[in-house]
């Protein structure tokens, strides 16, 4: 190597890094540490000597940050290691003292747990009780616990140790699963479900209606002895365990989908958590039917013996009546007259869907069904009475004829349901390919086929219209119709008129949903312009309505609206 090469190597700039740590170096005890100011480390060293734990091994790591040198430290005693990466000490002695205190605390805690554990004997309870106790521990965490944590909680809760083979025994049950085999994390099986309910043979069932939330959410129980005896015997066993204080209630946290035991006012039942907060949970009563809000204080883990029985309440829908679902609370009240009555149910299973049933008087499946009678009851008693605006309330402006005359809808959900069901019935019947009625008397309600603008997916809308006038023209015959659900009066060609298709209910029996009104009360507020009224019609937003005067059907009601 010549002289120039030596000079170049000598003057070569050194690589520096402000954030990367310098490689750790082991400090021999007593060499690089000022023993006079490392009192915490000396205490640790004396403790290790007294307990025969071996010499503590110290590693310091100098770190250069923004040209300021700091120190961190790691101390290991046997299998116990401690460090604090967030602590930045200005001297080596401060870093060693800080981590020495952490190491000493950790060693003392381990010694305390070992001494406490040695004071108790192994549990000698039966297998069923052991499984219930483990379930109660694991239900506290959705992600499970390490096996050592389970042993620690069990010891603190029951003042006895788990058997040595408890982990192998628990893994042999279908209630638990190993969430992480490497770290031995055990938890309640997330995919664990109760056995499926075995349905009776045949298409006719004997059922009792136990809960109704809507026409498409009805819960039934089978009345055969083979079903009712099982649930009562299981709950009787659980009640005896509760009375003996073997099962305690009160939970701090529950998880969605968990199957738990609930304490009601005078009974016990199994529930499935649908949604929960810190104080209560919305639960499905899997044996009784229906849903209920239950306080966490009235919930507890489900005993192992209660997991072997399938849910005893079957969720079904009423065939031909499910169309009225999510429509009106009054319909639910009419439907609830079926509660706690035993019926013969004709089962109509649909692929991958909720079972659909037709109810009959108990003991027969002939004659008029309960479902048909319920449809008639809904149509005749809910929509047939005279339609009258309430004195005040919220409505939707369905049509603005002028600055003084509008049409409003008080039940927009009914209108949406009507359009949906009428469209489905017309498409299924393919009425576009049918001919117009041969005889069309005026003042009769028909299906009116209306263009839907540029919508390529739904080019036509199907609406209910009252025929007012027929006028023959040179090219085609035009008809004047009044759309009873929006309040519009339009001219349409006669080939756009059809009879109503066959359906489980009669669309003509449902009352018109649009009511004509006159606007008034302008001495109290600035009148809305016609453009503003048309904007309310197009946006279909809710407005507040107040009736100023109303005289039945003799004249239009005088109303006042405010967006």
C-alpha positions in Angstrom: 0.0 0.0 0.0 1.6 3.3 -1.1 1.6 6.5 0.9 -1.4 8.1 -1.0 -3.5 5.0 -0.3 -2.7 5.2 3.3 -3.6 8.8 3.5 -7.0 8.1 1.7 -7.8 5.3 4.1 -6.8 7.5 7.1 -9.0 10.5 6.0 -12.0 8.4 5.0 -15.1 9.8 6.8 -16.6 7.7 9.5 -20.3 6.6 9.2 -22.5 8.1 11.8 -26.2 7.6 12.6 -28.1 9.7 15.1 -30.8 7.1 15.9 -29.3 3.6 15.4 -28.0 2.1 18.7 -24.4 1.1 19.1 -24.1 -2.7 19.5 -24.7 -3.9 23.0 -21.8 -4.8 25.1 -21.7 -6.9 28.3 -20.4 -5.1 31.4 -18.5 -7.3 33.8 -20.0 -6.8 37.2 -17.9 -4.5 39.3 -15.7 -3.2 36.5 -17.8 -0.6 34.6 -20.3 0.2 37.3 -19.6 2.5 40.2 -20.6 0.2 43.0 -20.9 3.1 45.5 -24.0 4.6 43.7 -25.6 1.4 42.5 -27.4 0.5 45.6 -30.4 -1.0 43.8 -28.2 -3.3 41.8 -26.4 -4.4 45.0 -29.8 -5.3 46.6 -30.6 -7.4 43.5 -27.2 -9.1 43.7 -27.7 -9.9 47.4 -31.2 -11.2 46.8 -30.0 -13.5 44.0 -27.2 -14.8 46.3 -29.6 -15.4 49.1 -32.1 -17.3 46.9 -29.3 -19.1 45.0 -30.5 -17.7 41.7 -27.1 -17.1 40.2 -25.3 -13.9 39.3 -27.3 -11.2 37.4 -26.1 -10.6 33.9 -26.0 -6.9 32.9 -26.0 -5.5 29.4 -26.0 -1.7 28.7 -26.9 -0.1 25.4 -25.6 3.4 24.7 -27.8 5.4 22.3 -26.9 8.6 20.6 -29.9 10.8 19.9 -29.5 14.3 18.5 -25.8 14.2 19.7 -27.0 13.4 23.2 -25.8 10.1 24.7 -28.3 8.0 26.7 -28.2 4.6 28.3 -30.7 1.7 28.5 -30.1 -1.6 30.3 -31.1 -5.3 30.3 -30.7 -7.6 33.3 -31.2 -11.3 33.3 -31.4 -13.7 36.2 -31.8 -17.3 35.1 -35.0 -17.3 32.9 -36.2 -14.0 34.2 -35.3 -10.9 32.1 -36.2 -7.3 32.6 -35.6 -4.1 30.6 -37.3 -0.8 29.9 -36.6 0.4 26.4 -38.5 3.7 27.0 -36.3 4.7 29.9 -33.4 7.0 28.9 -30.7 7.4 31.6 -27.9 9.9 31.4 -25.4 7.6 33.1 -24.8 3.9 33.1 -25.4 3.7 36.9 -28.9 5.3 36.6 -29.9 2.8 33.8 -28.6 -0.2 35.9 -30.4 1.0 39.1 -33.7 1.5 37.2 -33.7 -2.0 35.6 -32.4 -3.6 38.8 -35.5 -2.4 40.7 -37.8 -3.8 38.0 -35.9 -7.2 38.1 -36.2 -7.4 41.8 -39.9 -6.7 41.8 -40.5 -9.4 39.2 -38.5 -12.0 41.1 -40.4 -11.2 44.3 -43.8 -11.5 42.5 -42.8 -14.9 41.0 -41.7 -16.1 44.4 -45.0 -15.0 46.0 -47.1 -16.8 43.3 -45.1 -19.9 43.7 -45.4 -19.8 47.5 -49.2 -19.1 47.3 -49.7 -21.9 44.8 -47.9 -24.4 47.0 -50.3 -23.7 49.9 -53.3 -25.2 48.1 -54.1 -28.7 47.1 -55.3 -29.8 43.6 -59.1 -29.6 42.9 -61.0 -32.8 43.5 -64.4 -31.7 42.1 -66.2 -33.8 39.5 -65.6 -33.3 35.8 -68.9 -31.4 35.1 -68.2 -28.8 37.9 -64.6 -28.5 36.6 -65.8 -27.7 33.1 -68.4 -25.2 34.3 -65.7 -23.4 36.4 -63.3 -23.2 33.4 -66.2 -22.0 31.2 -66.9 -19.2 33.7 -63.3 -18.1 33.5 -62.9 -18.2 29.7 -66.2 -16.4 29.1 -64.5 -13.2 30.4 -62.3 -13.0 27.3 -63.2 -13.4 23.7 -59.5 -14.0 22.8 -58.9 -16.6 25.5 -56.3 -16.8 28.2 -52.9 -18.5 28.5 -53.1 -21.8 30.4 -51.0 -20.3 33.2 -53.5 -17.4 33.5 -56.4 -19.8 33.7 -54.6 -21.6 36.6 -54.0 -18.3 38.3 -57.6 -17.1 38.1 -58.9 -20.5 39.2 -56.6 -20.5 42.2 -57.8 -17.0 43.2 -61.4 -17.8 42.7 -61.8 -21.2 44.2 -58.7 -21.4 46.5 -57.5 -24.6 45.0 -55.3 -25.7 42.1 -56.4 -27.2 38.8 -55.5 -30.8 38.3 -52.2 -31.5 36.5 -54.0 -33.0 33.5 -56.7 -30.3 33.3 -55.5 -28.9 29.9 -55.5 -32.3 28.2 -58.9 -33.0 29.7 -60.4 -29.6 28.5 -59.0 -30.1 25.0 -61.0 -33.3 24.7 -64.3 -31.4 25.1 -66.1 -29.6 22.3 -66.6 -26.5 24.4 -63.0 -25.3 24.3 -60.3 -25.0 21.7 -56.6 -24.1 21.6 -56.4 -20.6 20.0 -52.6 -20.7 19.9 -50.9 -24.1 20.3 -47.5 -22.6 20.6 -48.3 -20.3 23.5 -51.0 -22.7 25.0 -53.8 -20.1 24.8 -57.1 -21.7 25.5 -60.5 -20.1 24.9 -64.1 -20.9 24.4 -64.6 -22.1 20.9 -65.7 -19.1 18.8 -67.5 -21.3 16.3 -69.2 -23.4 19.1 -72.9 -23.6 18.5 -75.7 -25.5 20.2 -77.0 -28.6 18.3 -79.5 -28.0 15.6 -83.2 -28.5 16.5 -84.5 -31.8 14.9 -87.8 -31.0 13.2 -90.7 -33.5 13.4 -91.3 -35.9 10.6 -94.0 -35.0 8.0 -95.3 -31.6 6.8 -97.8 -31.1 9.6 -96.5 -29.8 13.0 -98.3 -29.2 16.3 -97.0 -25.9 17.5 -97.7 -23.2 20.0 -97.0 -19.5 19.1 -94.7 -18.2 21.9 -93.5 -14.8 20.5 -94.3 -12.4 17.6 -92.3 -9.4 16.6 -93.7 -9.1 13.0 -95.5 -11.2 10.4 -92.1 -12.6 9.3 -90.6 -13.1 12.8 -92.8 -15.6 14.7 -91.4 -18.1 17.2 -93.1 -21.4 17.8 -92.5 -24.4 20.1 -93.3 -28.0 19.3 -95.9 -29.3 21.7 -94.9 -33.0 21.4 -93.8 -34.5 24.7 -90.3 -35.3 23.3 -89.6 -31.6 23.0 -91.2 -30.0 26.0 -89.9 -32.6 28.6 -86.3 -32.0 27.6 -86.2 -28.2 28.2 -88.1 -28.5 31.5 -85.8 -31.2 32.9 -82.7 -29.2 31.9 -84.0 -25.9 33.4 -85.0 -27.8 36.6 -81.5 -29.1 37.0 -80.1 -25.6 36.5 -82.5 -24.1 39.0 -81.4 -26.6 41.6 -77.7 -25.6 41.0 -78.6 -21.8 41.3 -80.6 -22.4 44.5 -77.5 -24.2 45.9 -75.4 -21.1 45.0 -73.3 -23.2 42.7 -74.0 -20.7 39.9 -73.6 -17.0 40.5 -75.0 -14.2 38.3 -73.4 -11.0 37.2 -71.0 -10.3 34.3 -68.8 -7.3 33.5 -68.6 -8.0 29.8 -70.3 -10.2 27.2 -69.6 -10.8 23.6 -71.9 -10.9 20.6 -73.0 -14.4 19.7 -72.3 -15.8 23.2 -74.8 -18.3 24.6 -75.5 -17.5 28.2 -77.9 -18.2 31.1 -80.3 -15.4 32.0 -82.3 -14.8 35.1 -85.7 -13.4 34.5 -88.2 -12.3 37.1 -89.4 -15.8 38.0 -87.5 -18.2 35.7 -84.3 -19.1 34.0 -83.7 -19.4 30.3 -80.9 -19.6 27.8 -80.2 -16.6 25.6 -78.0 -15.6 22.7 -76.4 -12.2 22.8 -77.2 -10.1 19.7 -75.6 -6.8 20.8 -74.3 -5.5 24.1 -73.0 -2.4 25.9 -71.4 -2.0 29.3 -74.6 -2.3 31.2 -77.1 -4.5 29.3 -77.4 -6.8 26.3 -80.1 -7.4 23.6 -80.7 -11.1 23.7 -82.7 -13.7 21.7 -84.6 -16.1 23.9 -83.6 -19.3 22.1 -86.0 -21.5 24.1 -88.9 -19.1 24.6 -88.7 -17.0 21.4 -88.5 -13.2 21.0 -85.9 -10.7 22.0 -85.3 -8.8 25.3 -83.0 -6.3 26.9 -81.3 -8.0 29.9 -79.0 -6.4 32.5 -75.5 -7.9 32.7 -76.2 -8.5 36.4 -78.8 -11.1 35.4 -76.5 -13.0 33.0 -74.0 -15.8 33.7 -72.0 -18.4 31.8 -73.9 -21.4 30.5 -73.3 -24.6 32.4 -71.7 -27.4 30.5 -74.8 -29.6 30.8 -77.0 -26.9 29.2 -75.0 -26.9 26.0 -76.1 -30.3 24.9 -79.8 -29.4 24.2 -80.8 -27.6 20.9 -82.7 -24.3 21.0 -86.4 -25.1 21.5 -88.0 -22.0 19.9 -88.1 -22.1 16.1 -88.2 -18.8 14.1 -90.7 -19.0 11.2 -92.7 -16.7 9.0 -96.4 -16.8 8.3 -96.9 -17.9 4.7 -98.8 -15.2 2.7 -98.7 -12.7 5.5 -95.0 -11.9 5.6 -95.7 -9.2 3.0 -97.1 -7.0 5.8 -93.7 -7.1 7.7 -92.1 -3.8 8.7 -95.3 -1.9 7.7 -97.3 -0.7 10.6 -97.2 -1.4 14.4 -101.0 -1.9 14.3 -100.4 -5.0 12.1 -98.2 -6.5 14.8 -101.0 -5.9 17.3 -103.5 -7.7 15.1 -101.0 -10.6 14.6 -100.4 -11.0 18.3 -103.8 -12.3 18.8 -102.2 -15.7 17.8 -100.0 -15.7 20.9 -100.1 -18.8 23.2 -102.5 -20.7 21.0 -101.8 -24.3 19.8 -102.2 -24.7 16.0 -101.6 -27.4 13.4 -99.0 -25.9 11.1 -98.5 -26.9 7.4 -94.8 -26.7 6.8 -93.6 -25.1 3.6 -89.8 -25.4 3.7 -88.0 -23.0 1.3 -84.4 -23.6 0.3 -81.9 -21.7 2.5 -84.6 -19.6 4.0 -86.6 -19.3 7.2 -89.4 -22.0 7.4 -92.7 -20.8 6.2 -95.9 -22.1 7.9 -99.6 -22.0 7.3 -101.6 -22.2 10.6 -104.9 -24.1 11.0 -107.2 -24.8 13.8 -105.5 -27.5 16.0 -106.3 -31.0 14.7 -107.0 -30.2 11.1 -105.4 -28.7 7.9 -108.7 -28.3 6.0 -110.9 -25.3 5.4 -109.8 -21.6 5.6 -106.4 -21.2 7.2 -105.6 -18.9 10.1 -103.2 -17.1 7.7 -106.0 -16.2 5.3 -108.3 -15.0 8.1 -105.4 -12.8 9.4 -104.9 -11.2 5.9 -108.6 -10.4 5.8 -108.5 -9.0 9.3 -105.6 -6.8 8.4 -107.1 -5.6 5.1 -110.6 -5.0 6.5 -109.9 -3.6 9.9 -106.7 -1.7 9.4 -107.1 0.1 6.0 -110.9 0.1 5.5 -111.9 2.7 8.1 -112.4 6.3 7.0 -109.2 8.1 6.3 -108.8 11.4 8.2 -105.8 13.6 8.8 -104.6 14.0 12.4 -104.8 17.5 13.9 -101.0 17.7 13.6 -98.1 15.5 12.6 -95.5 14.8 10.0 -96.3 14.1 6.4 -94.7 13.9 2.9 -95.9 16.1 0.1 -96.6 13.6 -2.7 -97.9 16.1 -5.3 -98.1 19.9 -5.6 -101.0 20.8 -8.0 -100.7 24.6 -7.4 -99.6 27.1 -4.8 -102.9 26.4 -2.9 -103.5 22.7 -3.4 -101.3 19.8 -2.4 -101.6 16.1 -1.7 -99.9 14.5 1.3 -99.1 11.0 2.5 -99.3 10.3 6.2 -98.0 6.7 6.0 -95.1 6.7 3.5 -94.0 3.3 4.6 -97.3 1.9 3.5 -96.8 3.5 0.1 -93.4 2.0 -0.3 -94.7 -1.4 0.7 -97.6 -1.0 -1.9 -95.2 -0.1 -4.7 -92.9 -3.0 -3.8 -95.6 -5.6 -3.6 -97.6 -4.3 -6.6 -94.4 -4.2 -8.8 -93.5 -7.8 -7.8 -97.0 -9.1 -8.4 -97.2 -7.4 -11.8 -93.8 -8.6 -12.9 -94.5 -12.2 -11.8 -97.8 -12.1 -13.7 -96.2 -10.5 -16.7 -99.1 -8.1 -17.2 -97.1 -6.1 -19.8 -97.9 -9.0 -22.3 -101.6 -9.0 -21.4 -104.2 -7.0 -23.3 -106.1 -4.1 -21.7 -109.4 -4.8 -20.1 -112.2 -5.3 -22.6 -114.6 -3.3 -20.5 -113.4 -0.4 -18.4 -116.1 1.4 -16.3 -115.2 4.8 -14.8 -114.7 5.2 -11.1 -112.9 1.8 -11.0 -109.4 1.2 -9.8 -106.8 -0.4 -12.2 -103.0 -0.9 -12.5 -101.5 2.1 -14.3 -98.3 1.5 -16.2 -96.2 4.7 -16.1 -92.8 5.3 -17.8 -89.9 5.6 -15.3 -87.8 8.1 -17.2 -84.4 6.9 -18.4 -84.1 4.0 -15.9 -83.0 1.0 -17.9 -83.3 -1.4 -15.0 -86.9 -0.5 -14.2 -88.4 1.2 -17.3 -91.9 1.1 -15.9 -93.7 1.9 -12.6 -96.9 0.2 -11.6 -99.3 2.4 -9.7 -102.9 2.3 -8.5 -105.2 4.6 -10.5 -108.9 5.5 -10.5 -110.3 5.8 -14.0 -112.1 9.2 -14.4 -112.6 9.7 -18.2 -112.1 8.0 -21.5 -111.5 10.2 -24.6 -111.0 8.9 -28.1 -108.4 10.5 -30.3 -107.4 10.1 -33.9 -104.4 7.9 -33.2 -105.3 6.3 -29.8 -107.7 6.4 -27.0 -106.6 8.4 -24.0 -107.8 7.9 -20.4 -107.7 10.4 -17.5 -106.7 8.6 -14.3 -106.2 9.8 -10.7 -103.2 8.1 -9.0 -104.7 7.4 -5.6 -101.4 7.0 -3.7 -99.8 10.2 -4.9 -102.7 12.5 -5.8 -101.7 13.2 -9.4 -104.2 13.3 -12.3 -102.6 12.3 -15.6 -103.6 11.3 -19.1 -102.3 7.8 -20.2 -103.1 5.7 -23.3 -105.7 3.0 -22.7 -103.1 0.3 -23.5 -101.3 1.2 -20.3 -104.2 0.1 -18.1 -104.4 -3.5 -16.7 -106.5 -5.4 -14.2 -104.9 -6.2 -10.8 -102.9 -9.5 -10.9 -103.8 -12.4 -8.6 -102.3 -11.9 -5.1 -102.7 -13.2 -1.5 -104.5 -9.9 -0.7 -106.7 -7.5 -2.7 -104.9 -4.2 -3.6 -108.3 -2.5 -4.1 -109.1 -3.0 -0.4 -106.3 -0.9 0.8 -107.3 2.7 1.3 -105.8 5.4 -1.0 -102.7 6.9 0.6 -102.9 10.5 -0.7 -105.1 13.2 0.8 -105.8 16.5 -1.0 -105.4 19.6 1.2 -105.7 23.4 0.8 -102.9 25.5 2.1 -103.7 28.4 4.4 -102.6 30.2 7.6 -100.6 32.7 5.6 -101.3 35.4 8.2 -98.9 33.5 10.5 -96.1 32.7 8.0 -94.8 33.5 4.6 -96.5 31.3 1.9 -94.4 28.8 0.1 -93.9 29.3 -3.6 -94.9 26.8 -6.2 -91.2 26.0 -6.9 -90.7 25.3 -3.2 -93.7 23.0 -3.1 -92.4 21.1 -6.2 -89.0 20.8 -4.5 -90.7 19.2 -1.5 -92.5 16.8 -3.8 -89.3 15.8 -5.6 -87.2 15.4 -2.4 -89.9 13.5 -0.5 -88.7 15.0 2.7 -90.8 15.1 5.8 -92.7 18.3 6.7 -94.8 19.3 9.7 -98.5 19.6 9.1 -101.2 21.4 11.2 -104.9 21.2 10.3 -106.5 24.6 10.6 -110.0 23.4 9.8 -111.5 20.1 8.8 -115.1 19.2 8.0 -115.1 15.5 7.1 -115.6 14.7 3.4 -117.6 17.8 2.5 -114.6 20.0 1.7 -110.9 19.8 1.5 -109.0 20.3 4.9 -107.3 23.6 5.3 -103.7 23.0 6.5 -100.5 24.7 7.2 -97.1 23.1 6.5 -93.6 24.0 7.6 -90.4 22.2 6.3 
